[in-house]
């Protein structure tokens, strides 16, 4: 389950990078409680 949640977050970044109104160099992740753990994993696994 956790892997699917991280995968969904990575795909969300993929989508955001395709939008013209988003600066792809300024995408960040943030969370509280379990969300902070998700943000930490996402930042560790996604090299963008």
PDB file of N, CA, C and O in Angstrom:
ATOM      1  N   UNK A   1       0.811  -1.188   0.000  1.00  0.00           N
ATOM      2  CA  UNK A   1       0.000   0.000   0.000  1.00  0.00           C
ATOM      3  C   UNK A   1       0.864   1.265   0.000  1.00  0.00           C
ATOM      4  O   UNK A   1       0.593   2.213  -0.737  1.00  0.00           O
ATOM      5  N   UNK A   2       1.908   1.266   0.838  1.00  0.00           N
ATOM      6  CA  UNK A   2       2.764   2.450   0.925  1.00  0.00           C
ATOM      7  C   UNK A   2       3.423   2.749  -0.426  1.00  0.00           C
ATOM      8  O   UNK A   2       3.516   3.906  -0.836  1.00  0.00           O
ATOM      9  N   UNK A   3       3.873   1.707  -1.104  1.00  0.00           N
ATOM     10  CA  UNK A   3       4.488   1.887  -2.419  1.00  0.00           C
ATOM     11  C   UNK A   3       3.536   2.520  -3.419  1.00  0.00           C
ATOM     12  O   UNK A   3       3.947   3.349  -4.231  1.00  0.00           O
ATOM     13  N   UNK A   4       2.266   2.137  -3.367  1.00  0.00           N
ATOM     14  CA  UNK A   4       1.270   2.730  -4.261  1.00  0.00           C
ATOM     15  C   UNK A   4       1.055   4.208  -3.948  1.00  0.00           C
ATOM     16  O   UNK A   4       0.863   5.020  -4.853  1.00  0.00           O
ATOM     17  N   UNK A   5       1.089   4.550  -2.670  1.00  0.00           N
ATOM     18  CA  UNK A   5       0.904   5.952  -2.291  1.00  0.00           C
ATOM     19  C   UNK A   5       2.084   6.802  -2.776  1.00  0.00           C
ATOM     20  O   UNK A   5       1.889   7.919  -3.256  1.00  0.00           O
ATOM     21  N   UNK A   6       3.292   6.279  -2.650  1.00  0.00           N
ATOM     22  CA  UNK A   6       4.472   7.002  -3.149  1.00  0.00           C
ATOM     23  C   UNK A   6       4.399   7.112  -4.672  1.00  0.00           C
ATOM     24  O   UNK A   6       4.706   8.162  -5.236  1.00  0.00           O
ATOM     25  N   UNK A   7       3.998   6.047  -5.325  1.00  0.00           N
ATOM     26  CA  UNK A   7       3.852   6.048  -6.780  1.00  0.00           C
ATOM     27  C   UNK A   7       2.842   7.116  -7.224  1.00  0.00           C
ATOM     28  O   UNK A   7       3.090   7.840  -8.189  1.00  0.00           O
ATOM     29  N   UNK A   8       1.719   7.211  -6.528  1.00  0.00           N
ATOM     30  CA  UNK A   8       0.720   8.240  -6.841  1.00  0.00           C
ATOM     31  C   UNK A   8       1.314   9.638  -6.712  1.00  0.00           C
ATOM     32  O   UNK A   8       1.026  10.511  -7.530  1.00  0.00           O
ATOM     33  N   UNK A   9       2.132   9.855  -5.703  1.00  0.00           N
ATOM     34  CA  UNK A   9       2.754  11.174  -5.512  1.00  0.00           C
ATOM     35  C   UNK A   9       3.730  11.481  -6.643  1.00  0.00           C
ATOM     36  O   UNK A   9       3.797  12.613  -7.122  1.00  0.00           O
ATOM     37  N   UNK A  10       4.476  10.486  -7.064  1.00  0.00           N
ATOM     38  CA  UNK A  10       5.415  10.675  -8.181  1.00  0.00           C
ATOM     39  C   UNK A  10       4.647  11.000  -9.457  1.00  0.00           C
ATOM     40  O   UNK A  10       5.056  11.874 -10.221  1.00  0.00           O
ATOM     41  N   UNK A  11       3.544  10.309  -9.691  1.00  0.00           N
ATOM     42  CA  UNK A  11       2.728  10.580 -10.880  1.00  0.00           C
ATOM     43  C   UNK A  11       2.082  11.966 -10.800  1.00  0.00           C
ATOM     44  O   UNK A  11       1.885  12.612 -11.830  1.00  0.00           O
ATOM     45  N   UNK A  12       1.752  12.425  -9.602  1.00  0.00           N
ATOM     46  CA  UNK A  12       1.206  13.776  -9.448  1.00  0.00           C
ATOM     47  C   UNK A  12       2.251  14.811  -9.863  1.00  0.00           C
ATOM     48  O   UNK A  12       1.911  15.808 -10.500  1.00  0.00           O
ATOM     49  N   UNK A  13       3.506  14.587  -9.514  1.00  0.00           N
ATOM     50  CA  UNK A  13       4.576  15.490  -9.939  1.00  0.00           C
ATOM     51  C   UNK A  13       4.737  15.442 -11.457  1.00  0.00           C
ATOM     52  O   UNK A  13       4.928  16.476 -12.098  1.00  0.00           O
ATOM     53  N   UNK A  14       4.660  14.244 -12.029  1.00  0.00           N
ATOM     54  CA  UNK A  14       4.714  14.118 -13.495  1.00  0.00           C
ATOM     55  C   UNK A  14       3.647  14.988 -14.145  1.00  0.00           C
ATOM     56  O   UNK A  14       3.921  15.703 -15.110  1.00  0.00           O
ATOM     57  N   UNK A  15       2.432  14.925 -13.613  1.00  0.00           N
ATOM     58  CA  UNK A  15       1.343  15.728 -14.169  1.00  0.00           C
ATOM     59  C   UNK A  15       1.599  17.225 -13.991  1.00  0.00           C
ATOM     60  O   UNK A  15       1.410  18.003 -14.926  1.00  0.00           O
ATOM     61  N   UNK A  16       2.024  17.624 -12.808  1.00  0.00           N
ATOM     62  CA  UNK A  16       2.272  19.046 -12.561  1.00  0.00           C
ATOM     63  C   UNK A  16       3.323  19.603 -13.509  1.00  0.00           C
ATOM     64  O   UNK A  16       3.233  20.759 -13.922  1.00  0.00           O
ATOM     65  N   UNK A  17       4.307  18.804 -13.855  1.00  0.00           N
ATOM     66  CA  UNK A  17       5.354  19.274 -14.763  1.00  0.00           C
ATOM     67  C   UNK A  17       4.848  19.494 -16.181  1.00  0.00           C
ATOM     68  O   UNK A  17       5.495  20.198 -16.956  1.00  0.00           O
ATOM     69  N   UNK A  18       3.718  18.915 -16.539  1.00  0.00           N
ATOM     70  CA  UNK A  18       3.178  19.108 -17.887  1.00  0.00           C
ATOM     71  C   UNK A  18       2.352  20.376 -18.011  1.00  0.00           C
ATOM     72  O   UNK A  18       2.047  20.805 -19.125  1.00  0.00           O
ATOM     73  N   UNK A  19       1.984  20.983 -16.896  1.00  0.00           N
ATOM     74  CA  UNK A  19       1.125  22.176 -16.910  1.00  0.00           C
ATOM     75  C   UNK A  19       1.938  23.436 -17.188  1.00  0.00           C
ATOM     76  O   UNK A  19       3.045  23.603 -16.676  1.00  0.00           O
ATOM     77  N   UNK A  20       1.373  24.315 -18.004  1.00  0.00           N
ATOM     78  CA  UNK A  20       2.047  25.563 -18.352  1.00  0.00           C
ATOM     79  C   UNK A  20       2.064  26.562 -17.199  1.00  0.00           C
ATOM     80  O   UNK A  20       2.944  27.421 -17.135  1.00  0.00           O
ATOM     81  N   UNK A  21       1.102  26.454 -16.293  1.00  0.00           N
ATOM     82  CA  UNK A  21       1.017  27.416 -15.193  1.00  0.00           C
ATOM     83  C   UNK A  21       1.821  27.001 -13.955  1.00  0.00           C
ATOM     84  O   UNK A  21       1.707  27.636 -12.906  1.00  0.00           O
ATOM     85  N   UNK A  22       2.624  25.952 -14.066  1.00  0.00           N
ATOM     86  CA  UNK A  22       3.456  25.462 -12.956  1.00  0.00           C
ATOM     87  C   UNK A  22       4.923  25.573 -13.343  1.00  0.00           C
ATOM     88  O   UNK A  22       5.316  25.154 -14.432  1.00  0.00           O
ATOM     89  N   UNK A  23       5.730  26.133 -12.456  1.00  0.00           N
ATOM     90  CA  UNK A  23       7.174  26.169 -12.656  1.00  0.00           C
ATOM     91  C   UNK A  23       7.750  24.855 -12.119  1.00  0.00           C
ATOM     92  O   UNK A  23       7.777  24.650 -10.905  1.00  0.00           O
ATOM     93  N   UNK A  24       8.211  23.963 -13.002  1.00  0.00           N
ATOM     94  CA  UNK A  24       8.655  22.637 -12.554  1.00  0.00           C
ATOM     95  C   UNK A  24       9.882  22.674 -11.635  1.00  0.00           C
ATOM     96  O   UNK A  24      10.165  21.693 -10.948  1.00  0.00           O
ATOM     97  N   UNK A  25      10.603  23.780 -11.615  1.00  0.00           N
ATOM     98  CA  UNK A  25      11.770  23.887 -10.726  1.00  0.00           C
ATOM     99  C   UNK A  25      11.371  24.251  -9.306  1.00  0.00           C
ATOM    100  O   UNK A  25      12.214  24.251  -8.408  1.00  0.00           O
ATOM    101  N   UNK A  26      10.088  24.563  -9.088  1.00  0.00           N
ATOM    102  CA  UNK A  26       9.653  25.023  -7.769  1.00  0.00           C
ATOM    103  C   UNK A  26       8.604  24.115  -7.128  1.00  0.00           C
ATOM    104  O   UNK A  26       7.855  24.553  -6.256  1.00  0.00           O
ATOM    105  N   UNK A  27       8.548  22.864  -7.552  1.00  0.00           N
ATOM    106  CA  UNK A  27       7.626  21.907  -6.950  1.00  0.00           C
ATOM    107  C   UNK A  27       8.277  21.363  -5.681  1.00  0.00           C
ATOM    108  O   UNK A  27       9.451  20.992  -5.684  1.00  0.00           O
ATOM    109  N   UNK A  28       7.508  21.320  -4.605  1.00  0.00           N
ATOM    110  CA  UNK A  28       8.032  20.835  -3.325  1.00  0.00           C
ATOM    111  C   UNK A  28       7.029  19.868  -2.703  1.00  0.00           C
ATOM    112  O   UNK A  28       5.909  19.716  -3.189  1.00  0.00           O
ATOM    113  N   UNK A  29       7.443  19.230  -1.643  1.00  0.00           N
ATOM    114  CA  UNK A  29       6.557  18.338  -0.906  1.00  0.00           C
ATOM    115  C   UNK A  29       6.605  18.693   0.573  1.00  0.00           C
ATOM    116  O   UNK A  29       7.641  19.099   1.099  1.00  0.00           O
ATOM    117  N   UNK A  30       5.464  18.533   1.229  1.00  0.00           N
ATOM    118  CA  UNK A  30       5.332  18.916   2.626  1.00  0.00           C
ATOM    119  C   UNK A  30       4.232  18.063   3.239  1.00  0.00           C
ATOM    120  O   UNK A  30       3.285  17.681   2.553  1.00  0.00           O
ATOM    121  N   UNK A  31       4.350  17.770   4.504  1.00  0.00           N
ATOM    122  CA  UNK A  31       3.304  16.997   5.151  1.00  0.00           C
ATOM    123  C   UNK A  31       3.409  17.048   6.659  1.00  0.00           C
ATOM    124  O   UNK A  31       4.413  17.483   7.223  1.00  0.00           O
ATOM    125  N   UNK A  32       2.347  16.593   7.295  1.00  0.00           N
ATOM    126  CA  UNK A  32       2.310  16.479   8.753  1.00  0.00           C
ATOM    127  C   UNK A  32       1.971  15.030   9.104  1.00  0.00           C
ATOM    128  O   UNK A  32       1.193  14.385   8.401  1.00  0.00           O
ATOM    129  N   UNK A  33       2.545  14.527  10.174  1.00  0.00           N
ATOM    130  CA  UNK A  33       2.288  13.176  10.645  1.00  0.00           C
ATOM    131  C   UNK A  33       2.666  12.179   9.553  1.00  0.00           C
ATOM    132  O   UNK A  33       3.816  12.164   9.116  1.00  0.00           O
ATOM    133  N   UNK A  34       1.732  11.352   9.103  1.00  0.00           N
ATOM    134  CA  UNK A  34       2.048  10.386   8.045  1.00  0.00           C
ATOM    135  C   UNK A  34       2.416  11.096   6.748  1.00  0.00           C
ATOM    136  O   UNK A  34       3.201  10.574   5.956  1.00  0.00           O
ATOM    137  N   UNK A  35       1.860  12.273   6.528  1.00  0.00           N
ATOM    138  CA  UNK A  35       2.197  13.049   5.336  1.00  0.00           C
ATOM    139  C   UNK A  35       3.652  13.478   5.315  1.00  0.00           C
ATOM    140  O   UNK A  35       4.256  13.583   4.247  1.00  0.00           O
ATOM    141  N   UNK A  36       4.222  13.728   6.494  1.00  0.00           N
ATOM    142  CA  UNK A  36       5.641  14.104   6.527  1.00  0.00           C
ATOM    143  C   UNK A  36       6.517  12.909   6.162  1.00  0.00           C
ATOM    144  O   UNK A  36       7.552  13.064   5.513  1.00  0.00           O
ATOM    145  N   UNK A  37       6.100  11.724   6.579  1.00  0.00           N
ATOM    146  CA  UNK A  37       6.829  10.519   6.184  1.00  0.00           C
ATOM    147  C   UNK A  37       6.720  10.309   4.684  1.00  0.00           C
ATOM    148  O   UNK A  37       7.697   9.929   4.038  1.00  0.00           O
ATOM    149  N   UNK A  38       5.538  10.554   4.122  1.00  0.00           N
ATOM    150  CA  UNK A  38       5.340  10.440   2.678  1.00  0.00           C
ATOM    151  C   UNK A  38       6.205  11.464   1.941  1.00  0.00           C
ATOM    152  O   UNK A  38       6.822  11.137   0.927  1.00  0.00           O
ATOM    153  N   UNK A  39       6.253  12.695   2.443  1.00  0.00           N
ATOM    154  CA  UNK A  39       7.073  13.734   1.823  1.00  0.00           C
ATOM    155  C   UNK A  39       8.545  13.346   1.851  1.00  0.00           C
ATOM    156  O   UNK A  39       9.274  13.570   0.884  1.00  0.00           O
ATOM    157  N   UNK A  40       8.971  12.767   2.956  1.00  0.00           N
ATOM    158  CA  UNK A  40      10.367  12.345   3.098  1.00  0.00           C
ATOM    159  C   UNK A  40      10.703  11.238   2.104  1.00  0.00           C
ATOM    160  O   UNK A  40      11.742  11.288   1.447  1.00  0.00           O
ATOM    161  N   UNK A  41       9.836  10.249   1.991  1.00  0.00           N
ATOM    162  CA  UNK A  41      10.055   9.155   1.031  1.00  0.00           C
ATOM    163  C   UNK A  41      10.029   9.670  -0.408  1.00  0.00           C
ATOM    164  O   UNK A  41      10.851   9.272  -1.233  1.00  0.00           O
ATOM    165  N   UNK A  42       9.089  10.545  -0.694  1.00  0.00           N
ATOM    166  CA  UNK A  42       8.980  11.090  -2.052  1.00  0.00           C
ATOM    167  C   UNK A  42      10.248  11.852  -2.421  1.00  0.00           C
ATOM    168  O   UNK A  42      10.779  11.685  -3.520  1.00  0.00           O
ATOM    169  N   UNK A  43      10.734  12.688  -1.505  1.00  0.00           N
ATOM    170  CA  UNK A  43      11.953  13.445  -1.768  1.00  0.00           C
ATOM    171  C   UNK A  43      13.157  12.515  -1.925  1.00  0.00           C
ATOM    172  O   UNK A  43      14.066  12.808  -2.702  1.00  0.00           O
ATOM    173  N   UNK A  44      13.171  11.413  -1.204  1.00  0.00           N
ATOM    174  CA  UNK A  44      14.290  10.469  -1.296  1.00  0.00           C
ATOM    175  C   UNK A  44      14.254   9.666  -2.593  1.00  0.00           C
ATOM    176  O   UNK A  44      15.302   9.343  -3.153  1.00  0.00           O
ATOM    177  N   UNK A  45      13.063   9.345  -3.067  1.00  0.00           N
ATOM    178  CA  UNK A  45      12.937   8.452  -4.236  1.00  0.00           C
ATOM    179  C   UNK A  45      12.849   9.177  -5.580  1.00  0.00           C
ATOM    180  O   UNK A  45      13.131   8.587  -6.623  1.00  0.00           O
ATOM    181  N   UNK A  46      12.463  10.441  -5.557  1.00  0.00           N
ATOM    182  CA  UNK A  46      12.328  11.194  -6.798  1.00  0.00           C
ATOM    183  C   UNK A  46      13.463  12.201  -6.893  1.00  0.00           C
ATOM    184  O   UNK A  46      13.553  13.111  -6.068  1.00  0.00           O
ATOM    185  N   UNK A  47      14.319  12.053  -7.874  1.00  0.00           N
ATOM    186  CA  UNK A  47      15.533  12.881  -7.967  1.00  0.00           C
ATOM    187  C   UNK A  47      15.279  14.263  -8.552  1.00  0.00           C
ATOM    188  O   UNK A  47      16.213  15.056  -8.668  1.00  0.00           O
ATOM    189  N   UNK A  48      14.050  14.569  -8.922  1.00  0.00           N
ATOM    190  CA  UNK A  48      13.792  15.904  -9.466  1.00  0.00           C
ATOM    191  C   UNK A  48      13.891  16.895  -8.358  1.00  0.00           C
ATOM    192  O   UNK A  48      13.711  18.091  -8.582  1.00  0.00           O
TER     193      UNK A  48
END
